Amino acid sequence: MIAPESVQIQQVLHNIEILSLEDQEYLISVIEKRLIESRRMALKKRAEEAIANYESGDVCSGSIDELLG
């Protein structure tokens, strides 16, 4: 049985294939920019969590041997 996600992806790919090459290139550009923004937001969230952990004292420091040992 094919997973519903696979069917949806196949439908999306089919819809992309019927676009003109220019529209396909534009779509790629938009998706790339959205991925970059998503990664940027995830990095920002991780940085904010790290700052919050540092400010609350929930961090450790030392050598790698001390941290793993």
Secondary structure, 3 states (H helix, E strand, C coil): CCCHHHHHHHHHHHHHHCCCHHHHHHHHHHHHHHHHHHHHHHHHHHHHHHHHHHHHCCCCCCCHHHHHC
